[in-house]
């Protein structure tokens, strides 16, 4: 988890697999600890953009949880959500939405209304609507998520940075660039304080701000932020990661 947090995914995978090998030898095949272990490996693969591999491990985790837990358990909701994330990353938005809604129905029954888990669920549904181009629906779900997070988390928590960034993206997509910049900068301020200087999320933050300046026609400013983003990505991502391709493309444009 620590290596995942600092963006060193190859190290994270190495330790997750070592942990899993021990757990497989020591535990029965439907033990819930194995579900957690499969889930952790899936998360690392998703961060590495190997979505098919991520899906394989998320499904293994879900199968154990479906056999071992009651149908309204939050961990089962987490499994549906993780699989939804993989489908979202692969561009299968209808499948992602179906899984996110399954997850959300469980969480609404299992959690109090201001629980951060519900905020994550609203956020995930908002992401799908954003990708599908339904921006009013995306904004509705992102704002529901943000209202919970503001009450539940300290003001410099990375999840709030993600929330500001997502709202900023919707405003960028509808062409309200000043509003987009406002939210992207709020996100960036939190990430600068809370994340390692070479963390991929900080690169994404620079990239988002660069994209707004690009759309506004301020190309020198856009280039400055795209290059900051690219420098981090070159240090923190493997050489064939899709985000590096996006980075080269943005600078080229």
C-alpha positions in Angstrom: 0.0 0.0 0.0 2.9 2.4 0.8 4.6 1.8 -2.6 1.2 2.3 -4.3 0.7 5.6 -2.5 4.0 7.0 -3.6 3.5 5.7 -7.2 6.2 3.0 -7.3 3.9 0.3 -8.8 6.5 -2.3 -9.7 7.6 -2.4 -6.1 4.0 -2.5 -4.9 3.3 -5.4 -7.2 6.4 -7.3 -6.0 5.3 -7.0 -2.3 1.6 -7.7 -3.0 2.5 -10.9 -4.8 4.9 -12.0 -2.0 2.1 -11.4 0.5 -0.4 -13.3 -1.6 1.9 -16.4 -2.0 2.2 -16.7 1.8 -1.6 -16.2 2.2 -2.4 -18.9 -0.4 -0.2 -21.5 1.4 -1.6 -20.6 4.9 -5.3 -20.1 4.3 -8.3 -22.0 2.9 -9.3 -20.9 -0.7 -12.4 -18.9 0.3 -10.7 -17.0 3.1 -11.6 -13.3 3.1 -7.9 -12.3 3.5 -7.3 -13.9 0.1 -10.0 -11.6 -1.4 -8.2 -8.6 0.0 -4.9 -9.9 -1.4 -6.4 -10.4 -4.9 -8.0 -7.0 -4.7 -4.6 -5.3 -3.8 -2.9 -7.0 -6.7 -5.8 -5.9 -9.0 -5.4 -2.3 -7.8 -1.7 -2.2 -8.7 -2.3 -3.6 -12.2 -5.0 -0.9 -12.7 -2.6 1.8 -11.6 -0.1 0.3 -14.2 -2.9 0.6 -16.8 -3.0 -3.2 -17.3 -6.8 -3.3 -17.1 -7.4 -6.9 -18.2 -5.0 -8.1 -15.5 -6.7 -5.9 -13.0 -10.1 -7.3 -13.9 -8.9 -10.8 -13.5 -7.8 -10.2 -9.9 -10.8 -8.1 -9.0 -13.1 -10.9 -10.2 -11.2 -13.5 -8.1 -11.7 -11.2 -5.1 -15.4 -10.8 -5.8 -16.0 -14.5 -6.2 -14.7 -15.1 -2.7 -16.7 -12.3 -1.2 -19.9 -13.4 -2.8 -19.5 -16.9 -1.3 -18.3 -15.6 2.2 -20.3 -12.4 2.9 -23.9 -11.4 3.2 -25.3 -9.7 0.1 -25.4 -6.2 1.7 -21.8 -6.2 3.0 -19.7 -3.1 2.2 -16.8 -5.3 1.0 -19.0 -6.8 -1.7 -19.9 -3.2 -2.7 -16.2 -2.5 -2.9 -15.7 -5.5 -5.3 -18.4 -4.3 -7.6 -16.9 -0.8 -7.5 -13.4 -2.0 -8.3 -14.6 -4.1 -11.3 -16.6 -1.0 -12.4 -13.4 1.0 -12.2 -11.6 -1.4 -14.5 -14.4 -1.3 -17.0 -14.5 2.5 -16.8 -10.7 2.6 -17.5 -11.3 0.3 -20.5 -14.0 2.6 -21.9 -16.9 0.2 -21.3 -19.0 2.9 -19.6 -22.4 1.1 -19.6 -20.8 -1.9 -17.9 -19.1 0.4 -15.4 -22.3 2.2 -14.6 -24.1 -1.1 -14.0 -21.5 -2.2 -11.5 -21.2 1.2 -9.8 -25.0 1.2 -9.3 -24.9 -2.3 -7.8 -22.2 -1.1 -5.4 -24.1 2.1 -4.5 -27.4 0.2 -3.7 -25.5 -1.9 -1.1 -23.7 1.2 0.4 -26.9 3.1 0.7 -28.3 0.3 2.9 -25.1 -0.3 4.8 -23.7 3.1 5.6 -24.8 6.4 7.2 -25.6 9.2 4.7 -22.4 11.2 5.3 -20.0 8.3 5.1 -16.9 8.8 2.8 -17.7 5.4 1.2 -20.9 6.9 -0.2 -18.9 9.9 -1.5 -16.6 7.6 -3.4 -19.7 5.8 -4.9 -21.3 9.1 -6.0 -17.9 10.1 -7.5 -17.5 6.9 -9.5 -21.0 7.3 -11.0 -20.2 10.9 -11.8 -17.0 9.8 -13.6 -19.0 7.5 -15.9 -21.5 10.2 -16.8 -18.7 12.6 -17.5 -17.1 10.0 -19.9 -20.5 9.5 -21.5 -20.8 13.2 -22.1 -23.8 13.7 -19.7 -22.1 16.7 -18.0 -25.1 17.9 -16.0 -25.6 14.4 -14.5 -21.8 14.2 -13.8 -21.8 17.5 -12.0 -24.8 16.4 -9.9 -23.0 13.3 -8.7 -19.6 15.0 -8.2 -21.2 17.7 -6.1 -23.0 15.1 -3.9 -19.7 13.4 -3.4 -17.9 16.7 -2.6 -20.5 17.8 0.0 -19.9 14.6 2.0 -16.1 14.8 1.7 -16.0 18.4 2.9 -17.8 17.3 6.1 -15.9 14.1 6.6 -12.3 14.9 5.8 -9.5 17.4 6.7 -9.1 20.2 4.3 -5.9 19.0 2.8 -6.9 15.3 2.2 -6.0 13.9 -1.3 -9.6 12.7 -1.8 -10.7 16.4 -1.7 -8.1 17.2 -4.3 -9.5 14.5 -6.6 -13.0 15.8 -6.0 -12.0 19.4 -6.9 -10.3 18.0 -10.0 -13.3 16.1 -11.2 -15.6 19.1 -10.8 -13.0 21.1 -12.7 -13.0 18.6 -15.5 -16.8 18.9 -16.0 -16.4 22.7 -16.2 -13.6 22.2 -18.8 -15.8 19.9 -20.8 -18.6 22.4 -21.0 -16.2 25.2 -21.9 -16.3 27.2 -18.7 -12.5 27.5 -18.5 -12.3 30.1 -15.7 -14.4 27.9 -13.4 -12.3 24.8 -14.5 -9.1 26.6 -13.6 -10.5 27.6 -10.2 -11.2 24.0 -9.3 -8.0 22.5 -10.8 -5.9 25.0 -8.8 -7.7 24.1 -5.6 -6.9 20.5 -6.3 -3.3 21.2 -7.1 -2.7 23.2 -3.9 -3.8 20.1 -1.8 -1.7 17.7 -3.9 1.4 19.8 -3.5 1.0 19.7 0.3 0.0 16.1 0.6 1.8 14.1 -2.0 5.4 13.1 -2.9 6.9 15.5 -5.5 7.0 12.7 -8.2 3.6 11.3 -7.6 1.6 10.6 -10.8 -1.5 12.5 -9.4 0.7 15.6 -9.2 1.6 15.1 -12.9 -2.2 14.8 -13.7 -2.8 18.0 -11.8 -0.2 19.9 -13.9 -1.6 18.4 -17.0 -5.2 19.5 -16.2 -4.1 23.1 -15.6 -2.1 23.0 -18.8 -5.1 21.7 -20.7 -7.2 24.7 -19.6 -4.6 27.2 -20.6 -4.3 25.3 -23.9 -8.1 25.7 -24.5 -7.9 29.4 -23.6 -5.2 29.9 -26.2 -2.4 30.7 -23.7 0.0 28.3 -25.3 3.2 29.3 -23.4 1.5 28.8 -20.1 0.0 25.5 -21.3 3.5 24.3 -22.4 4.9 25.2 -19.0 2.4 23.0 -17.2 2.5 20.2 -19.7 6.3 20.0 -19.3 6.1 19.9 -15.5 3.6 17.0 -15.9 5.8 15.2 -18.3 8.9 15.5 -16.1 7.1 13.7 -13.3 5.6 11.0 -15.6 9.0 10.2 -17.1 10.3 9.5 -13.5 7.3 7.7 -12.1 5.8 5.7 -15.0 7.0 2.8 -17.1 8.1 3.8 -20.6 5.0 2.5 -22.4 2.3 3.8 -20.0 -0.6 5.5 -21.9 -0.2 8.7 -19.8 3.2 9.3 -21.3 1.7 9.1 -24.8 -0.9 11.7 -23.7 1.9 13.8 -22.3 3.9 13.7 -25.6 0.8 14.5 -27.6 -0.2 17.5 -25.4 3.3 19.0 -25.7 3.3 18.4 -29.5 -0.1 20.1 -29.9 
